[in-house]
Amino acid sequence: MMVAGVEPRTLVEPQSVDELTDRVRELYARETPFAFIGGGTEMELGNLPRALDTLVRTTACTGVIDYAPEDQTITVEAGMTIAAVSDVLARERQFLAIDAPDPERATVGGAIATNLSGPRRLRYGGIKDTIVGVEIVRPDGVRARGGGKVVKNVAGFDIPKLMVGSLGTLGAIVGATFRVFPVAERRAALMYAVLTVDQMMSLCAELIGAALVPAAVTGFACAKRGRYDVVVTFEGFARGVEEQMTTAAAIAVRLGVDAEALPDDALAAQGKRERALRRGANWHLTVCAPPTALAHFVATTPFADDVRHAVDPLLGTGYFAAAEFDVATVAAWRTALGGGSAVVNALPAQARRGLDSWGEPPKAALAIMRRLKATFDPKGLCNAGRFVGGL
Amino acid sequence: MAAILDFAQIVGKRNTITAPSELRTYECDGLAGFRVRPAVVVLPETTEQVAAAVKLARSLGMPIVPRGAGTGLSGGALPVDGCVVIGLARMTKILAIDLENRRMRVQPGVINLDISRRLAPLGYYYAPDPSSQSVCTIGGNVAENSGGAHCLKYGFTVNHAVGATIVTSDGDVVTLGAQSGEPDSLGYDLMGVLVGSEGLLGIVTEVVVKILRRPQATRTIFATFPSTDEASGAVSSIIASGIVPAAIEMMDKLAIEAIVAATHVDWPLDVGAALLMDVDGVSAEVEDTAAAASALIEAAGAIEMRTPHDEVERGLMWKGRKAAFAAVGRISPNYYVQDGVIPRKDVAAVLREITRLGNEAGLRVANVFHAGDGNLHPLVLYDARIPGQEAKAEHVGGEILRVCLKYGGSVTGEHGVGRDKACYLGEQFSGDDLATMQMVRSAFDPYGVLNPDKLFPTPRLCGDKPGAYTAHPVEISGQAGRG
């Protein structure tokens, strides 16, 4: 298993959180550079590690610590896959609001570390919004908790938030508590065909203007350049969903575009869209920008023929995949995005030279991040060099 | 004295407070039991003035205590000896409204409710609604991660304040988080950890908030019950049915009495508990969920159910709920406000324990709380003129927190730790947990000069009381040792 272009010397697989804690403490004491791996779905994310000897796998730690359906919270060990957590929740007709592209492999810890985010973030929030507690093993092998098991809690600093998107550079995420949601009674989606970017944004404005509450809005780039098939998904109690579908259809008429309800099988396939997008492509990028800036970006960027993409126009995220790509184009995109970012999730190993996978955060904030990393990991052993700014 | 003149040079004489009579206003926040007079108060109007004031304070070796409207209930804005209080209440500009990206940029002194008032003609609002929303500031909300009744469905300040400009303990101006509507920013989520950090990590001088479209419809239901047991049962069955109410608030008999005495709402007095609930969203869904919730409330054993006839009546109902704390002043000379969280399923059991604790101490306890998320606000009633009662009330308050912890909850859901609960934080978290939080603090403020003596339990604050020793950030960052 390669880690951002580097082959670790050793892979260890602790069988319990206690064992994992001991391992990390030993590695730190011996000054052995290490990193963590969950399901290994995002192992090309990030810059070349400065040093890496031992990879610590979390996937044997899969216990459900506490599930309180009445409280809509679940506490699990972080090696559990998203699919396994979903199975437990499904028995009580609840779900975890993390749309992982590969839920059978992606683990809870990995999802938190990489801030996995999907289209239903629009309705249910991202991991930052649903995580309420976390347990970590710090790089020095000390176990610590933050947050708690209740959804409302302002006691102490919000360590759970700090772990979201930290890429395991502040330690291993070994457990987490999430707020979960009831499974909707009805789910339905309308697909608006071959919209221009302007039409897509007008549609978004109309949806918001009518105070509809879509669970997701995704524009899939069509074969026809500059056009998008836009899928608007609604979830909730039956009559509310029906009413929203009717209003959404009326919006199509007003905009003078074609729209039709998605059949159930196509609706079910929605969750797989990212996997489908990425299949066969060596380069994966995630763009994150204010919705208006993202719209401007996709409207004005001359994409090469092999670039496939989808955008969540109300969220401001775009997912791109291509067989061929280069450092110069990444740089050009970042410039075009202004305050937004373009993160390279995957790329061929030989293309890493000269590429910063992340782009530059504001300098003053980076200075605080550096101090934070230095405080948690003064020896610089834990997944060092791979994160933003070489942290 | 020279130092005071230097502050006046930064913010102007008009915005520098030194007269003892005027300093008295700043001796405490909403937790009036603790009082310390600051050396000086400055009221800057720009980020640059805040930065200059911080730099000056540092050069003079003065601790710095940030302050918003001073409505906090945990002593988060309590001064410390010889400190400068930096009050942000004069930074009241709305800087930008971006409807297309549904973001708004404001200065920290903007009043919470003024954001929604400004947005109302546009059909938008800001979701977090602490009961003090007509006077509390957005900067204070960020510091405390303020909640409110409608957080059950929409989340807390941390879910809505997505970016900020802060002045650090070094006087540096830093932007954190998402500035213009992007869903995430690069690197560690420093904004996420800033929210709720109680003024220990930085002084907020600009805030970027999410703004939401007003829902199509809102339906309010008021229901009364023989006791809190039936009311708790109603809450549980509503939540279990998959309905996510926008808000669901419970008041017990004593709280209802107080609210009726203070606000003249026509709520019945011969009941054991009342629920006030909002459902909102698209019209058809609201109709259905309101009907379903009504049926569940009835099945749970409600005595009576009411729906307001118009917006005015609805406003009065909510005004009654939001005035509850102050209202308790009508039925008791003094009261001690508590704020704890428990798993929702344990509400009825915990309320019985609270009643028992009150009875044992010979004190009445009124309960008014966010039932949907298990956030209790027991109000312990006492008479300070009776020797020993105040201490008893405090003791009951503390024991209530221990009950919350016993049930796996938290010592604070929205009021913050501040000075008030620093010693209880050590009962909720281990020494390693707290040391980890101190590591975060030391990355932002290595010398611990921002809002000292808050949040973290220390031997000086807690004496022999529980609360593990936690190292000063200077020790953690390796800049100083101890002993």
Boltz contact constraints between the chains, C-beta under 6 A:
constraints:
  - contact:
      token1: [A, 68]
      token2: [B, 343]
      max_distance: 6.0
  - contact:
      token1: [A, 70]
      token2: [B, 345]
      max_distance: 6.0
  - contact:
      token1: [A, 71]
      token2: [B, 343]
      max_distance: 6.0
  - contact:
      token1: [A, 71]
      token2: [B, 344]
      max_distance: 6.0
  - contact:
      token1: [A, 71]
      token2: [B, 345]
      max_distance: 6.0
  - contact:
      token1: [A, 128]
      token2: [B, 192]
      max_distance: 6.0
  - contact:
      token1: [A, 129]
      token2: [B, 159]
      max_distance: 6.0
  - contact:
      token1: [A, 142]
      token2: [B, 432]
      max_distance: 6.0
  - contact:
      token1: [A, 144]
      token2: [B, 432]
      max_distance: 6.0
  - contact:
      token1: [A, 144]
      token2: [B, 433]
      max_distance: 6.0
  - contact:
      token1: [A, 144]
      token2: [B, 436]
      max_distance: 6.0
  - contact:
      token1: [A, 145]
      token2: [B, 433]
      max_distance: 6.0
  - contact:
      token1: [A, 148]
      token2: [B, 410]
      max_distance: 6.0
  - contact:
      token1: [A, 149]
      token2: [B, 408]
      max_distance: 6.0
  - contact:
      token1: [A, 150]
      token2: [B, 341]
      max_distance: 6.0
  - contact:
      token1: [A, 150]
      token2: [B, 374]
      max_distance: 6.0
  - contact:
      token1: [A, 150]
      token2: [B, 409]
      max_distance: 6.0
  - contact:
      token1: [A, 150]
      token2: [B, 410]
      max_distance: 6.0
  - contact:
      token1: [A, 151]
      token2: [B, 373]
      max_distance: 6.0
  - contact:
      token1: [A, 152]
      token2: [B, 341]
      max_distance: 6.0
  - contact:
      token1: [A, 152]
      token2: [B, 373]
      max_distance: 6.0
  - contact:
      token1: [A, 152]
      token2: [B, 375]
      max_distance: 6.0
  - contact:
      token1: [A, 152]
      token2: [B, 413]
      max_distance: 6.0
  - contact:
      token1: [A, 153]
      token2: [B, 341]
      max_distance: 6.0
  - contact:
      token1: [A, 153]
      token2: [B, 410]
      max_distance: 6.0
  - contact:
      token1: [A, 154]
      token2: [B, 145]
      max_distance: 6.0
  - contact:
      token1: [A, 154]
      token2: [B, 196]
      max_distance: 6.0
  - contact:
      token1: [A, 154]
      token2: [B, 412]
      max_distance: 6.0
  - contact:
      token1: [A, 154]
      token2: [B, 414]
      max_distance: 6.0
  - contact:
      token1: [A, 154]
      token2: [B, 416]
      max_distance: 6.0
  - contact:
      token1: [A, 155]
      token2: [B, 410]
      max_distance: 6.0
  - contact:
      token1: [A, 155]
      token2: [B, 411]
      max_distance: 6.0
  - contact:
      token1: [A, 155]
      token2: [B, 412]
      max_distance: 6.0
  - contact:
      token1: [A, 155]
      token2: [B, 417]
      max_distance: 6.0
  - contact:
      token1: [A, 155]
      token2: [B, 428]
      max_distance: 6.0
  - contact:
      token1: [A, 156]
      token2: [B, 429]
      max_distance: 6.0
  - contact:
      token1: [A, 156]
      token2: [B, 437]
      max_distance: 6.0
  - contact:
      token1: [A, 157]
      token2: [B, 193]
      max_distance: 6.0
  - contact:
      token1: [A, 157]
      token2: [B, 197]
      max_distance: 6.0
  - contact:
      token1: [A, 157]
      token2: [B, 437]
      max_distance: 6.0
  - contact:
      token1: [A, 157]
      token2: [B, 440]
      max_distance: 6.0
  - contact:
      token1: [A, 158]
      token2: [B, 192]
      max_distance: 6.0
  - contact:
      token1: [A, 158]
      token2: [B, 193]
      max_distance: 6.0
  - contact:
      token1: [A, 158]
      token2: [B, 196]
      max_distance: 6.0
  - contact:
      token1: [A, 161]
      token2: [B, 189]
      max_distance: 6.0
  - contact:
      token1: [A, 161]
      token2: [B, 192]
      max_distance: 6.0
  - contact:
      token1: [A, 161]
      token2: [B, 193]
      max_distance: 6.0
  - contact:
      token1: [A, 162]
      token2: [B, 193]
      max_distance: 6.0
  - contact:
      token1: [A, 164]
      token2: [B, 189]
      max_distance: 6.0
  - contact:
      token1: [A, 166]
      token2: [B, 188]
      max_distance: 6.0
  - contact:
      token1: [A, 182]
      token2: [B, 242]
      max_distance: 6.0
  - contact:
      token1: [A, 208]
      token2: [B, 213]
      max_distance: 6.0
  - contact:
      token1: [A, 211]
      token2: [B, 213]
      max_distance: 6.0
  - contact:
      token1: [A, 211]
      token2: [B, 215]
      max_distance: 6.0
  - contact:
      token1: [A, 211]
      token2: [B, 216]
      max_distance: 6.0
  - contact:
      token1: [A, 236]
      token2: [B, 285]
      max_distance: 6.0
  - contact:
      token1: [A, 237]
      token2: [B, 285]
      max_distance: 6.0
  - contact:
      token1: [A, 237]
      token2: [B, 288]
      max_distance: 6.0
  - contact:
      token1: [A, 239]
      token2: [B, 284]
      max_distance: 6.0
  - contact:
      token1: [A, 239]
      token2: [B, 288]
      max_distance: 6.0
  - contact:
      token1: [A, 240]
      token2: [B, 282]
      max_distance: 6.0
  - contact:
      token1: [A, 240]
      token2: [B, 284]
      max_distance: 6.0
  - contact:
      token1: [A, 240]
      token2: [B, 285]
      max_distance: 6.0
  - contact:
      token1: [A, 243]
      token2: [B, 282]
      max_distance: 6.0
  - contact:
      token1: [A, 243]
      token2: [B, 284]
      max_distance: 6.0
  - contact:
      token1: [A, 244]
      token2: [B, 282]
      max_distance: 6.0
  - contact:
      token1: [A, 288]
      token2: [B, 182]
      max_distance: 6.0
  - contact:
      token1: [A, 288]
      token2: [B, 183]
      max_distance: 6.0
  - contact:
      token1: [A, 288]
      token2: [B, 184]
      max_distance: 6.0
  - contact:
      token1: [A, 289]
      token2: [B, 182]
      max_distance: 6.0
  - contact:
      token1: [A, 290]
      token2: [B, 101]
      max_distance: 6.0
  - contact:
      token1: [A, 290]
      token2: [B, 180]
      max_distance: 6.0
  - contact:
      token1: [A, 290]
      token2: [B, 181]
      max_distance: 6.0
  - contact:
      token1: [A, 290]
      token2: [B, 182]
      max_distance: 6.0
  - contact:
      token1: [A, 291]
      token2: [B, 101]
      max_distance: 6.0
  - contact:
      token1: [A, 292]
      token2: [B, 100]
      max_distance: 6.0
  - contact:
      token1: [A, 292]
      token2: [B, 101]
      max_distance: 6.0
  - contact:
      token1: [A, 315]
      token2: [B, 183]
      max_distance: 6.0
  - contact:
      token1: [A, 316]
      token2: [B, 182]
      max_distance: 6.0
  - contact:
      token1: [A, 316]
      token2: [B, 183]
      max_distance: 6.0
  - contact:
      token1: [A, 317]
      token2: [B, 183]
      max_distance: 6.0
  - contact:
      token1: [A, 339]
      token2: [B, 180]
      max_distance: 6.0
  - contact:
      token1: [A, 340]
      token2: [B, 182]
      max_distance: 6.0
  - contact:
      token1: [A, 341]
      token2: [B, 186]
      max_distance: 6.0
  - contact:
      token1: [A, 358]
      token2: [B, 186]
      max_distance: 6.0
  - contact:
      token1: [A, 361]
      token2: [B, 186]
      max_distance: 6.0
  - contact:
      token1: [A, 361]
      token2: [B, 187]
      max_distance: 6.0
  - contact:
      token1: [A, 362]
      token2: [B, 175]
      max_distance: 6.0
  - contact:
      token1: [A, 364]
      token2: [B, 174]
      max_distance: 6.0
  - contact:
      token1: [A, 365]
      token2: [B, 174]
      max_distance: 6.0
  - contact:
      token1: [A, 365]
      token2: [B, 176]
      max_distance: 6.0
  - contact:
      token1: [A, 368]
      token2: [B, 443]
      max_distance: 6.0
  - contact:
      token1: [A, 369]
      token2: [B, 187]
      max_distance: 6.0
  - contact:
      token1: [A, 369]
      token2: [B, 188]
      max_distance: 6.0
  - contact:
      token1: [A, 371]
      token2: [B, 443]
      max_distance: 6.0
  - contact:
      token1: [A, 372]
      token2: [B, 443]
      max_distance: 6.0
  - contact:
      token1: [A, 375]
      token2: [B, 439]
      max_distance: 6.0
  - contact:
      token1: [A, 375]
      token2: [B, 442]
      max_distance: 6.0
  - contact:
      token1: [A, 375]
      token2: [B, 443]
      max_distance: 6.0
  - contact:
      token1: [A, 388]
      token2: [B, 186]
      max_distance: 6.0
  - contact:
      token1: [A, 388]
      token2: [B, 187]
      max_distance: 6.0
